Structure formats: structure tokens, C-alpha cells
Amino acid sequence: MKNRLRSALAWFLVSFFAYFRYLLIVAIVLLLGSIFFHPLLYAGLLSLALDAIFSAVVTMKVLIVVPIENEKFVFGEEV
């Protein structure tokens, strides 16, 4: 059960951070664009802040997973 839970958790984290890294890319592009157009600086900073908030919230939710007690799991066994 622990291996299955760890595997699911790993795939969840990989997919989540792969998805929200787009916010980081957007932030970098906006910050570079702010050289030519100053208001883009604020949009880039907002994107960086949202990326940090989303990452922190999901990480906290994942770390607060309560283990299921008294559950016996045998791979391949039908319930």
C-alpha cells in the first residue's frame, strides 16, 4: 500500500509542477518584456506570486495526507 501511495503521490507532484511551471515561464517572459513596457513588470511579479502560492498550497495539501489505518492490500486481489 505504501509503494502504491508513494507512486501515486509522485505522479501527482510531477504532473502538478509540470502544469504550473507554465506560470513561471509566463512570469519570466513578462519580466523580460517589462524592459520595454513597464506595466508588464507588475504582471510578471503577480505571476511569480501565484506560482509560489499554488505550489505551496498543493505541497501542504499533499503533505497532510492522513494514512489509512488497518487497511490490508494485496496486489492483484479483488475486493
PDB file with SEQRES, HELIX, SHEET and CRYST1 records, atoms N, CA, C and O in Angstrom:
SEQRES   1 A   79  MET LYS ASN ARG LEU ARG SER ALA LEU ALA TRP PHE LEU          
SEQRES   2 A   79  VAL SER PHE PHE ALA TYR PHE ARG TYR LEU LEU ILE VAL          
SEQRES   3 A   79  ALA ILE VAL LEU LEU LEU GLY SER ILE PHE PHE HIS PRO          
SEQRES   4 A   79  LEU LEU TYR ALA GLY LEU LEU SER LEU ALA LEU ASP ALA          
SEQRES   5 A   79  ILE PHE SER ALA VAL VAL THR MET LYS VAL LEU ILE VAL          
SEQRES   6 A   79  VAL PRO ILE GLU ASN GLU LYS PHE VAL PHE GLY GLU GLU          
SEQRES   7 A   79  VAL                                                          
HELIX    1 AA1 LYS A    2  GLY A   33  1                                  32    
HELIX    2 AA2 LEU A   40  LEU A   63  1                                  24    
CRYST1    1.000    1.000    1.000  90.00  90.00  90.00 P 1           1          
ATOM      1  N   MET A   1       0.825  -1.197   0.000  1.00  0.00           N  
ATOM      2  CA  MET A   1       0.000   0.000   0.000  1.00  0.00           C  
ATOM      3  C   MET A   1       0.869   1.260   0.000  1.00  0.00           C  
ATOM      4  O   MET A   1       0.564   2.234  -0.689  1.00  0.00           O  
ATOM      5  N   LYS A   2       1.950   1.230   0.778  1.00  0.00           N  
ATOM      6  CA  LYS A   2       2.810   2.404   0.846  1.00  0.00           C  
ATOM      7  C   LYS A   2       3.449   2.698  -0.503  1.00  0.00           C  
ATOM      8  O   LYS A   2       3.534   3.856  -0.911  1.00  0.00           O  
ATOM      9  N   ASN A   3       3.902   1.651  -1.203  1.00  0.00           N  
ATOM     10  CA  ASN A   3       4.523   1.862  -2.507  1.00  0.00           C  
ATOM     11  C   ASN A   3       3.526   2.427  -3.509  1.00  0.00           C  
ATOM     12  O   ASN A   3       3.863   3.301  -4.308  1.00  0.00           O  
ATOM     13  N   ARG A   4       2.304   1.924  -3.463  1.00  0.00           N  
ATOM     14  CA  ARG A   4       1.280   2.417  -4.378  1.00  0.00           C  
ATOM     15  C   ARG A   4       0.937   3.869  -4.074  1.00  0.00           C  
ATOM     16  O   ARG A   4       0.758   4.674  -4.989  1.00  0.00           O  
ATOM     17  N   LEU A   5       0.846   4.202  -2.802  1.00  0.00           N  
ATOM     18  CA  LEU A   5       0.556   5.576  -2.405  1.00  0.00           C  
ATOM     19  C   LEU A   5       1.700   6.507  -2.799  1.00  0.00           C  
ATOM     20  O   LEU A   5       1.465   7.615  -3.281  1.00  0.00           O  
ATOM     21  N   ARG A   6       2.917   6.063  -2.599  1.00  0.00           N  
ATOM     22  CA  ARG A   6       4.078   6.876  -2.976  1.00  0.00           C  
ATOM     23  C   ARG A   6       4.131   7.087  -4.485  1.00  0.00           C  
ATOM     24  O   ARG A   6       4.442   8.183  -4.952  1.00  0.00           O  
ATOM     25  N   SER A   7       3.832   6.050  -5.238  1.00  0.00           N  
ATOM     26  CA  SER A   7       3.839   6.163  -6.691  1.00  0.00           C  
ATOM     27  C   SER A   7       2.776   7.150  -7.163  1.00  0.00           C  
ATOM     28  O   SER A   7       3.040   7.988  -8.025  1.00  0.00           O  
ATOM     29  N   ALA A   8       1.581   7.049  -6.601  1.00  0.00           N  
ATOM     30  CA  ALA A   8       0.508   7.975  -6.974  1.00  0.00           C  
ATOM     31  C   ALA A   8       0.871   9.403  -6.589  1.00  0.00           C  
ATOM     32  O   ALA A   8       0.613  10.342  -7.342  1.00  0.00           O  
ATOM     33  N   LEU A   9       1.466   9.560  -5.423  1.00  0.00           N  
ATOM     34  CA  LEU A   9       1.878  10.877  -4.960  1.00  0.00           C  
ATOM     35  C   LEU A   9       2.951  11.461  -5.874  1.00  0.00           C  
ATOM     36  O   LEU A   9       2.909  12.644  -6.211  1.00  0.00           O  
ATOM     37  N   ALA A  10       3.903  10.636  -6.269  1.00  0.00           N  
ATOM     38  CA  ALA A  10       4.974  11.095  -7.153  1.00  0.00           C  
ATOM     39  C   ALA A  10       4.419  11.551  -8.502  1.00  0.00           C  
ATOM     40  O   ALA A  10       4.805  12.603  -9.012  1.00  0.00           O  
ATOM     41  N   TRP A  11       3.519  10.763  -9.075  1.00  0.00           N  
ATOM     42  CA  TRP A  11       2.934  11.143 -10.363  1.00  0.00           C  
ATOM     43  C   TRP A  11       2.114  12.419 -10.225  1.00  0.00           C  
ATOM     44  O   TRP A  11       2.129  13.264 -11.120  1.00  0.00           O  
ATOM     45  N   PHE A  12       1.406  12.565  -9.122  1.00  0.00           N  
ATOM     46  CA  PHE A  12       0.619  13.777  -8.899  1.00  0.00           C  
ATOM     47  C   PHE A  12       1.530  14.997  -8.831  1.00  0.00           C  
ATOM     48  O   PHE A  12       1.257  16.014  -9.468  1.00  0.00           O  
ATOM     49  N   LEU A  13       2.603  14.900  -8.067  1.00  0.00           N  
ATOM     50  CA  LEU A  13       3.513  16.031  -7.933  1.00  0.00           C  
ATOM     51  C   LEU A  13       4.165  16.395  -9.259  1.00  0.00           C  
ATOM     52  O   LEU A  13       4.284  17.571  -9.602  1.00  0.00           O  
ATOM     53  N   VAL A  14       4.587  15.373 -10.000  1.00  0.00           N  
ATOM     54  CA  VAL A  14       5.229  15.635 -11.292  1.00  0.00           C  
ATOM     55  C   VAL A  14       4.258  16.331 -12.238  1.00  0.00           C  
ATOM     56  O   VAL A  14       4.619  17.313 -12.888  1.00  0.00           O  
ATOM     57  N   SER A  15       3.030  15.828 -12.319  1.00  0.00           N  
ATOM     58  CA  SER A  15       2.059  16.437 -13.235  1.00  0.00           C  
ATOM     59  C   SER A  15       1.669  17.838 -12.777  1.00  0.00           C  
ATOM     60  O   SER A  15       1.488  18.734 -13.601  1.00  0.00           O  
ATOM     61  N   PHE A  16       1.538  18.031 -11.459  1.00  0.00           N  
ATOM     62  CA  PHE A  16       1.157  19.351 -10.963  1.00  0.00           C  
ATOM     63  C   PHE A  16       2.228  20.382 -11.259  1.00  0.00           C  
ATOM     64  O   PHE A  16       1.934  21.445 -11.806  1.00  0.00           O  
ATOM     65  N   PHE A  17       3.470  20.078 -10.903  1.00  0.00           N  
ATOM     66  CA  PHE A  17       4.522  21.060 -11.102  1.00  0.00           C  
ATOM     67  C   PHE A  17       4.828  21.270 -12.577  1.00  0.00           C  
ATOM     68  O   PHE A  17       5.246  22.359 -12.971  1.00  0.00           O  
ATOM     69  N   ALA A  18       4.625  20.234 -13.404  1.00  0.00           N  
ATOM     70  CA  ALA A  18       4.795  20.420 -14.846  1.00  0.00           C  
ATOM     71  C   ALA A  18       3.743  21.393 -15.372  1.00  0.00           C  
ATOM     72  O   ALA A  18       4.030  22.216 -16.241  1.00  0.00           O  
ATOM     73  N   TYR A  19       2.524  21.295 -14.843  1.00  0.00           N  
ATOM     74  CA  TYR A  19       1.452  22.194 -15.293  1.00  0.00           C  
ATOM     75  C   TYR A  19       1.693  23.622 -14.819  1.00  0.00           C  
ATOM     76  O   TYR A  19       1.588  24.557 -15.611  1.00  0.00           O  
ATOM     77  N   PHE A  20       2.009  23.803 -13.560  1.00  0.00           N  
ATOM     78  CA  PHE A  20       2.129  25.153 -13.027  1.00  0.00           C  
ATOM     79  C   PHE A  20       3.466  25.811 -13.338  1.00  0.00           C  
ATOM     80  O   PHE A  20       3.650  26.991 -13.041  1.00  0.00           O  
ATOM     81  N   ARG A  21       4.398  25.077 -13.925  1.00  0.00           N  
ATOM     82  CA  ARG A  21       5.636  25.722 -14.358  1.00  0.00           C  
ATOM     83  C   ARG A  21       5.363  26.668 -15.516  1.00  0.00           C  
ATOM     84  O   ARG A  21       6.180  27.542 -15.808  1.00  0.00           O  
ATOM     85  N   TYR A  22       4.211  26.501 -16.185  1.00  0.00           N  
ATOM     86  CA  TYR A  22       3.853  27.457 -17.233  1.00  0.00           C  
ATOM     87  C   TYR A  22       3.717  28.856 -16.653  1.00  0.00           C  
ATOM     88  O   TYR A  22       4.038  29.835 -17.327  1.00  0.00           O  
ATOM     89  N   LEU A  23       3.248  28.968 -15.418  1.00  0.00           N  
ATOM     90  CA  LEU A  23       3.177  30.281 -14.772  1.00  0.00           C  
ATOM     91  C   LEU A  23       4.567  30.882 -14.606  1.00  0.00           C  
ATOM     92  O   LEU A  23       4.746  32.092 -14.747  1.00  0.00           O  
ATOM     93  N   LEU A  24       5.544  30.040 -14.308  1.00  0.00           N  
ATOM     94  CA  LEU A  24       6.912  30.530 -14.157  1.00  0.00           C  
ATOM     95  C   LEU A  24       7.448  31.027 -15.497  1.00  0.00           C  
ATOM     96  O   LEU A  24       8.114  32.060 -15.559  1.00  0.00           O  
ATOM     97  N   ILE A  25       7.158  30.294 -16.560  1.00  0.00           N  
ATOM     98  CA  ILE A  25       7.600  30.712 -17.893  1.00  0.00           C  
ATOM     99  C   ILE A  25       6.938  32.032 -18.277  1.00  0.00           C  
ATOM    100  O   ILE A  25       7.589  32.932 -18.809  1.00  0.00           O  
ATOM    101  N   VAL A  26       5.632  32.141 -18.003  1.00  0.00           N  
ATOM    102  CA  VAL A  26       4.917  33.391 -18.288  1.00  0.00           C  
ATOM    103  C   VAL A  26       5.533  34.542 -17.493  1.00  0.00           C  
ATOM    104  O   VAL A  26       5.703  35.643 -18.017  1.00  0.00           O  
ATOM    105  N   ALA A  27       5.865  34.286 -16.238  1.00  0.00           N  
ATOM    106  CA  ALA A  27       6.457  35.335 -15.399  1.00  0.00           C  
ATOM    107  C   ALA A  27       7.790  35.804 -15.972  1.00  0.00           C  
ATOM    108  O   ALA A  27       8.065  37.004 -16.001  1.00  0.00           O  
ATOM    109  N   ILE A  28       8.612  34.871 -16.425  1.00  0.00           N  
ATOM    110  CA  ILE A  28       9.919  35.241 -16.985  1.00  0.00           C  
ATOM    111  C   ILE A  28       9.743  36.075 -18.247  1.00  0.00           C  
ATOM    112  O   ILE A  28      10.428  37.080 -18.434  1.00  0.00           O  
ATOM    113  N   VAL A  29       8.824  35.655 -19.112  1.00  0.00           N  
ATOM    114  CA  VAL A  29       8.565  36.408 -20.344  1.00  0.00           C  
ATOM    115  C   VAL A  29       8.058  37.813 -20.017  1.00  0.00           C  
ATOM    116  O   VAL A  29       8.494  38.791 -20.625  1.00  0.00           O  
ATOM    117  N   LEU A  30       7.138  37.911 -19.058  1.00  0.00           N  
ATOM    118  CA  LEU A  30       6.603  39.226 -18.691  1.00  0.00           C  
ATOM    119  C   LEU A  30       7.670  40.119 -18.063  1.00  0.00           C  
ATOM    120  O   LEU A  30       7.714  41.320 -18.329  1.00  0.00           O  
ATOM    121  N   LEU A  31       8.527  39.531 -17.232  1.00  0.00           N  
ATOM    122  CA  LEU A  31       9.580  40.336 -16.613  1.00  0.00           C  
ATOM    123  C   LEU A  31      10.581  40.821 -17.656  1.00  0.00           C  
ATOM    124  O   LEU A  31      11.068  41.948 -17.572  1.00  0.00           O  
ATOM    125  N   LEU A  32      10.890  39.974 -18.639  1.00  0.00           N  
ATOM    126  CA  LEU A  32      11.775  40.416 -19.719  1.00  0.00           C  
ATOM    127  C   LEU A  32      11.089  41.480 -20.575  1.00  0.00           C  
ATOM    128  O   LEU A  32      11.731  42.430 -21.025  1.00  0.00           O  
ATOM    129  N   GLY A  33       9.789  41.319 -20.797  1.00  0.00           N  
ATOM    130  CA  GLY A  33       9.041  42.314 -21.561  1.00  0.00           C  
ATOM    131  C   GLY A  33       8.903  43.636 -20.834  1.00  0.00           C  
ATOM    132  O   GLY A  33       8.654  44.667 -21.460  1.00  0.00           O  
ATOM    133  N   SER A  34       9.060  43.619 -19.527  1.00  0.00           N  
ATOM    134  CA  SER A  34       8.915  44.856 -18.752  1.00  0.00           C  
ATOM    135  C   SER A  34      10.043  45.843 -19.038  1.00  0.00           C  
ATOM    136  O   SER A  34       9.957  47.016 -18.675  1.00  0.00           O  
ATOM    137  N   ILE A  35      11.096  45.363 -19.688  1.00  0.00           N  
ATOM    138  CA  ILE A  35      12.175  46.277 -20.090  1.00  0.00           C  
ATOM    139  C   ILE A  35      11.621  47.315 -21.067  1.00  0.00           C  
ATOM    140  O   ILE A  35      12.005  48.484 -21.029  1.00  0.00           O  
ATOM    141  N   PHE A  36      10.710  46.872 -21.944  1.00  0.00           N  
ATOM    142  CA  PHE A  36      10.152  47.759 -22.962  1.00  0.00           C  
ATOM    143  C   PHE A  36       8.822  48.386 -22.545  1.00  0.00           C  
ATOM    144  O   PHE A  36       8.493  49.489 -22.981  1.00  0.00           O  
ATOM    145  N   PHE A  37       8.061  47.691 -21.706  1.00  0.00           N  
ATOM    146  CA  PHE A  37       6.735  48.180 -21.306  1.00  0.00           C  
ATOM    147  C   PHE A  37       6.591  47.944 -19.814  1.00  0.00           C  
ATOM    148  O   PHE A  37       6.356  46.819 -19.373  1.00  0.00           O  
ATOM    149  N   HIS A  38       6.733  49.017 -19.035  1.00  0.00           N  
ATOM    150  CA  HIS A  38       6.853  48.918 -17.578  1.00  0.00           C  
ATOM    151  C   HIS A  38       5.711  48.181 -16.865  1.00  0.00           C  
ATOM    152  O   HIS A  38       6.000  47.436 -15.928  1.00  0.00           O  
ATOM    153  N   PRO A  39       4.432  48.338 -17.245  1.00  0.00           N  
ATOM    154  CA  PRO A  39       3.362  47.619 -16.521  1.00  0.00           C  
ATOM    155  C   PRO A  39       3.481  46.095 -16.568  1.00  0.00           C  
ATOM    156  O   PRO A  39       2.889  45.406 -15.737  1.00  0.00           O  
ATOM    157  N   LEU A  40       4.234  45.563 -17.524  1.00  0.00           N  
ATOM    158  CA  LEU A  40       4.431  44.111 -17.566  1.00  0.00           C  
ATOM    159  C   LEU A  40       5.200  43.614 -16.343  1.00  0.00           C  
ATOM    160  O   LEU A  40       5.111  42.440 -15.986  1.00  0.00           O  
ATOM    161  N   LEU A  41       5.951  44.503 -15.707  1.00  0.00           N  
ATOM    162  CA  LEU A  41       6.686  44.123 -14.501  1.00  0.00           C  
ATOM    163  C   LEU A  41       5.724  43.649 -13.417  1.00  0.00           C  
ATOM    164  O   LEU A  41       5.978  42.645 -12.751  1.00  0.00           O  
ATOM    165  N   TYR A  42       4.620  44.371 -13.242  1.00  0.00           N  
ATOM    166  CA  TYR A  42       3.656  44.000 -12.210  1.00  0.00           C  
ATOM    167  C   TYR A  42       2.950  42.692 -12.555  1.00  0.00           C  
ATOM    168  O   TYR A  42       2.677  41.880 -11.671  1.00  0.00           O  
ATOM    169  N   ALA A  43       2.658  42.488 -13.821  1.00  0.00           N  
ATOM    170  CA  ALA A  43       2.030  41.231 -14.246  1.00  0.00           C  
ATOM    171  C   ALA A  43       2.984  40.059 -14.024  1.00  0.00           C  
ATOM    172  O   ALA A  43       2.562  38.984 -13.597  1.00  0.00           O  
ATOM    173  N   GLY A  44       4.258  40.263 -14.310  1.00  0.00           N  
ATOM    174  CA  GLY A  44       5.249  39.212 -14.086  1.00  0.00           C  
ATOM    175  C   GLY A  44       5.405  38.879 -12.613  1.00  0.00           C  
ATOM    176  O   GLY A  44       5.510  37.711 -12.239  1.00  0.00           O  
ATOM    177  N   LEU A  45       5.419  39.910 -11.778  1.00  0.00           N  
ATOM    178  CA  LEU A  45       5.520  39.672 -10.334  1.00  0.00           C  
ATOM    179  C   LEU A  45       4.278  38.962  -9.805  1.00  0.00           C  
ATOM    180  O   LEU A  45       4.380  38.101  -8.932  1.00  0.00           O  
ATOM    181  N   LEU A  46       3.102  39.320 -10.331  1.00  0.00           N  
ATOM    182  CA  LEU A  46       1.868  38.651  -9.935  1.00  0.00           C  
ATOM    183  C   LEU A  46       1.903  37.182 -10.344  1.00  0.00           C  
ATOM    184  O   LEU A  46       1.478  36.312  -9.583  1.00  0.00           O  
ATOM    185  N   SER A  47       2.407  36.907 -11.537  1.00  0.00           N  
ATOM    186  CA  SER A  47       2.505  35.524 -11.999  1.00  0.00           C  
ATOM    187  C   SER A  47       3.469  34.720 -11.123  1.00  0.00           C  
ATOM    188  O   SER A  47       3.195  33.563 -10.802  1.00  0.00           O  
ATOM    189  N   LEU A  48       4.582  35.317 -10.740  1.00  0.00           N  
ATOM    190  CA  LEU A  48       5.523  34.641  -9.833  1.00  0.00           C  
ATOM    191  C   LEU A  48       4.874  34.370  -8.482  1.00  0.00           C  
ATOM    192  O   LEU A  48       5.057  33.298  -7.905  1.00  0.00           O  
ATOM    193  N   ALA A  49       4.118  35.339  -7.978  1.00  0.00           N  
ATOM    194  CA  ALA A  49       3.453  35.160  -6.684  1.00  0.00           C  
ATOM    195  C   ALA A  49       2.410  34.050  -6.760  1.00  0.00           C  
ATOM    196  O   ALA A  49       2.321  33.226  -5.851  1.00  0.00           O  
ATOM    197  N   LEU A  50       1.620  34.018  -7.836  1.00  0.00           N  
ATOM    198  CA  LEU A  50       0.622  32.960  -7.996  1.00  0.00           C  
ATOM    199  C   LEU A  50       1.279  31.590  -8.093  1.00  0.00           C  
ATOM    200  O   LEU A  50       0.781  30.615  -7.530  1.00  0.00           O  
ATOM    201  N   ASP A  51       2.394  31.520  -8.804  1.00  0.00           N  
ATOM    202  CA  ASP A  51       3.122  30.255  -8.919  1.00  0.00           C  
ATOM    203  C   ASP A  51       3.577  29.775  -7.548  1.00  0.00           C  
ATOM    204  O   ASP A  51       3.439  28.595  -7.223  1.00  0.00           O  
ATOM    205  N   ALA A  52       4.116  30.677  -6.749  1.00  0.00           N  
ATOM    206  CA  ALA A  52       4.582  30.304  -5.412  1.00  0.00           C  
ATOM    207  C   ALA A  52       3.424  29.877  -4.518  1.00  0.00           C  
ATOM    208  O   ALA A  52       3.540  28.910  -3.765  1.00  0.00           O  
ATOM    209  N   ILE A  53       2.309  30.594  -4.601  1.00  0.00           N  
ATOM    210  CA  ILE A  53       1.146  30.257  -3.770  1.00  0.00           C  
ATOM    211  C   ILE A  53       0.581  28.899  -4.150  1.00  0.00           C  
ATOM    212  O   ILE A  53       0.332  28.065  -3.280  1.00  0.00           O  
ATOM    213  N   PHE A  54       0.373  28.666  -5.454  1.00  0.00           N  
ATOM    214  CA  PHE A  54      -0.179  27.386  -5.900  1.00  0.00           C  
ATOM    215  C   PHE A  54       0.735  26.229  -5.511  1.00  0.00           C  
ATOM    216  O   PHE A  54       0.270  25.186  -5.052  1.00  0.00           O  
ATOM    217  N   SER A  55       2.037  26.422  -5.699  1.00  0.00           N  
ATOM    218  CA  SER A  55       2.984  25.362  -5.359  1.00  0.00           C  
ATOM    219  C   SER A  55       2.958  25.067  -3.861  1.00  0.00           C  
ATOM    220  O   SER A  55       2.964  23.905  -3.455  1.00  0.00           O  
ATOM    221  N   ALA A  56       2.931  26.109  -3.047  1.00  0.00           N  
ATOM    222  CA  ALA A  56       2.931  25.921  -1.596  1.00  0.00           C  
ATOM    223  C   ALA A  56       1.648  25.264  -1.114  1.00  0.00           C  
ATOM    224  O   ALA A  56       1.688  24.379  -0.259  1.00  0.00           O  
ATOM    225  N   VAL A  57       0.508  25.687  -1.655  1.00  0.00           N  
ATOM    226  CA  VAL A  57      -0.777  25.129  -1.220  1.00  0.00           C  
ATOM    227  C   VAL A  57      -0.868  23.653  -1.556  1.00  0.00           C  
ATOM    228  O   VAL A  57      -1.277  22.848  -0.719  1.00  0.00           O  
ATOM    229  N   VAL A  58      -0.491  23.293  -2.769  1.00  0.00           N  
ATOM    230  CA  VAL A  58      -0.582  21.882  -3.153  1.00  0.00           C  
ATOM    231  C   VAL A  58       0.419  21.049  -2.366  1.00  0.00           C  
ATOM    232  O   VAL A  58       0.111  19.927  -1.966  1.00  0.00           O  
ATOM    233  N   THR A  59       1.604  21.581  -2.141  1.00  0.00           N  
ATOM    234  CA  THR A  59       2.591  20.842  -1.357  1.00  0.00           C  
ATOM    235  C   THR A  59       2.073  20.603   0.055  1.00  0.00           C  
ATOM    236  O   THR A  59       2.235  19.507   0.593  1.00  0.00           O  
ATOM    237  N   MET A  60       1.456  21.602   0.657  1.00  0.00           N  
ATOM    238  CA  MET A  60       0.913  21.429   2.007  1.00  0.00           C  
ATOM    239  C   MET A  60      -0.225  20.411   2.020  1.00  0.00           C  
ATOM    240  O   MET A  60      -0.313  19.594   2.936  1.00  0.00           O  
ATOM    241  N   LYS A  61      -1.097  20.453   1.012  1.00  0.00           N  
ATOM    242  CA  LYS A  61      -2.207  19.502   0.957  1.00  0.00           C  
ATOM    243  C   LYS A  61      -1.697  18.078   0.792  1.00  0.00           C  
ATOM    244  O   LYS A  61      -2.260  17.139   1.356  1.00  0.00           O  
ATOM    245  N   VAL A  62      -0.637  17.923   0.021  1.00  0.00           N  
ATOM    246  CA  VAL A  62      -0.083  16.588  -0.199  1.00  0.00           C  
ATOM    247  C   VAL A  62       0.604  16.079   1.064  1.00  0.00           C  
ATOM    248  O   VAL A  62       0.529  14.889   1.372  1.00  0.00           O  
ATOM    249  N   LEU A  63       1.266  16.961   1.789  1.00  0.00           N  
ATOM    250  CA  LEU A  63       1.979  16.543   2.995  1.00  0.00           C  
ATOM    251  C   LEU A  63       1.038  16.220   4.151  1.00  0.00           C  
ATOM    252  O   LEU A  63       1.431  15.532   5.093  1.00  0.00           O  
ATOM    253  N   ILE A  64      -0.201  16.711   4.088  1.00  0.00           N  
ATOM    254  CA  ILE A  64      -1.147  16.483   5.171  1.00  0.00           C  
ATOM    255  C   ILE A  64      -2.031  15.274   4.862  1.00  0.00           C  
ATOM    256  O   ILE A  64      -3.147  15.184   5.372  1.00  0.00           O  
ATOM    257  N   VAL A  65      -1.563  14.371   4.059  1.00  0.00           N  
ATOM    258  CA  VAL A  65      -2.326  13.162   3.746  1.00  0.00           C  
ATOM    259  C   VAL A  65      -2.308  12.259   4.974  1.00  0.00           C  
ATOM    260  O   VAL A  65      -1.244  11.920   5.491  1.00  0.00           O  
ATOM    261  N   VAL A  66      -3.474  11.882   5.425  1.00  0.00           N  
ATOM    262  CA  VAL A  66      -3.586  11.012   6.596  1.00  0.00           C  
ATOM    263  C   VAL A  66      -3.519   9.563   6.122  1.00  0.00           C  
ATOM    264  O   VAL A  66      -4.294   9.168   5.252  1.00  0.00           O  
ATOM    265  N   PRO A  67      -2.619   8.776   6.671  1.00  0.00           N  
ATOM    266  CA  PRO A  67      -2.523   7.381   6.240  1.00  0.00           C  
ATOM    267  C   PRO A  67      -3.770   6.585   6.617  1.00  0.00           C  
ATOM    268  O   PRO A  67      -4.368   6.794   7.673  1.00  0.00           O  
ATOM    269  N   ILE A  68      -4.136   5.691   5.749  1.00  0.00           N  
ATOM    270  CA  ILE A  68      -5.294   4.837   6.002  1.00  0.00           C  
ATOM    271  C   ILE A  68      -4.836   3.693   6.892  1.00  0.00           C  
ATOM    272  O   ILE A  68      -3.963   2.911   6.514  1.00  0.00           O  
ATOM    273  N   GLU A  69      -5.425   3.599   8.070  1.00  0.00           N  
ATOM    274  CA  GLU A  69      -5.014   2.576   9.020  1.00  0.00           C  
ATOM    275  C   GLU A  69      -5.867   1.327   8.865  1.00  0.00           C  
ATOM    276  O   GLU A  69      -7.010   1.381   8.410  1.00  0.00           O  
ATOM    277  N   ASN A  70      -5.290   0.222   9.249  1.00  0.00           N  
ATOM    278  CA  ASN A  70      -5.967  -1.073   9.262  1.00  0.00           C  
ATOM    279  C   ASN A  70      -6.470  -1.503   7.884  1.00  0.00           C  
ATOM    280  O   ASN A  70      -7.448  -2.244   7.788  1.00  0.00           O  
ATOM    281  N   GLU A  71      -5.823  -1.054   6.840  1.00  0.00           N  
ATOM    282  CA  GLU A  71      -6.216  -1.487   5.505  1.00  0.00           C  
ATOM    283  C   GLU A  71      -5.138  -2.434   4.988  1.00  0.00           C  
ATOM    284  O   GLU A  71      -3.969  -2.067   4.874  1.00  0.00           O  
ATOM    285  N   LYS A  72      -5.544  -3.627   4.686  1.00  0.00           N  
ATOM    286  CA  LYS A  72      -4.605  -4.616   4.166  1.00  0.00           C  
ATOM    287  C   LYS A  72      -4.799  -4.689   2.663  1.00  0.00           C  
ATOM    288  O   LYS A  72      -5.912  -4.885   2.176  1.00  0.00           O  
ATOM    289  N   PHE A  73      -3.713  -4.531   1.941  1.00  0.00           N  
ATOM    290  CA  PHE A  73      -3.783  -4.535   0.489  1.00  0.00           C  
ATOM    291  C   PHE A  73      -2.852  -5.607  -0.055  1.00  0.00           C  
ATOM    292  O   PHE A  73      -1.674  -5.672   0.300  1.00  0.00           O  
ATOM    293  N   VAL A  74      -3.396  -6.435  -0.910  1.00  0.00           N  
ATOM    294  CA  VAL A  74      -2.587  -7.442  -1.595  1.00  0.00           C  
ATOM    295  C   VAL A  74      -2.742  -7.180  -3.080  1.00  0.00           C  
ATOM    296  O   VAL A  74      -3.855  -7.157  -3.604  1.00  0.00           O  
ATOM    297  N   PHE A  75      -1.622  -6.984  -3.755  1.00  0.00           N  
ATOM    298  CA  PHE A  75      -1.670  -6.653  -5.177  1.00  0.00           C  
ATOM    299  C   PHE A  75      -2.330  -7.775  -5.972  1.00  0.00           C  
ATOM    300  O   PHE A  75      -1.974  -8.944  -5.828  1.00  0.00           O  
ATOM    301  N   GLY A  76      -3.282  -7.409  -6.801  1.00  0.00           N  
ATOM    302  CA  GLY A  76      -3.965  -8.387  -7.640  1.00  0.00           C  
ATOM    303  C   GLY A  76      -5.174  -9.022  -6.991  1.00  0.00           C  
ATOM    304  O   GLY A  76      -5.854  -9.834  -7.618  1.00  0.00           O  
ATOM    305  N   GLU A  77      -5.458  -8.671  -5.753  1.00  0.00           N  
ATOM    306  CA  GLU A  77      -6.592  -9.271  -5.051  1.00  0.00           C  
ATOM    307  C   GLU A  77      -7.833  -8.412  -5.256  1.00  0.00           C  
ATOM    308  O   GLU A  77      -7.801  -7.199  -5.047  1.00  0.00           O  
ATOM    309  N   GLU A  78      -8.913  -9.041  -5.662  1.00  0.00           N  
ATOM    310  CA  GLU A  78     -10.176  -8.328  -5.859  1.00  0.00           C  
ATOM    311  C   GLU A  78     -10.839  -8.065  -4.511  1.00  0.00           C  
ATOM    312  O   GLU A  78     -10.749  -8.876  -3.589  1.00  0.00           O  
ATOM    313  N   VAL A  79     -11.491  -6.943  -4.417  1.00  0.00           N  
ATOM    314  CA  VAL A  79     -12.182  -6.597  -3.165  1.00  0.00           C  
ATOM    315  C   VAL A  79     -13.604  -7.094  -3.214  1.00  0.00           C  
ATOM    316  O   VAL A  79     -14.357  -6.906  -2.258  1.00  0.00           O  
TER     317      VAL A  79                                                      
END                                                                             
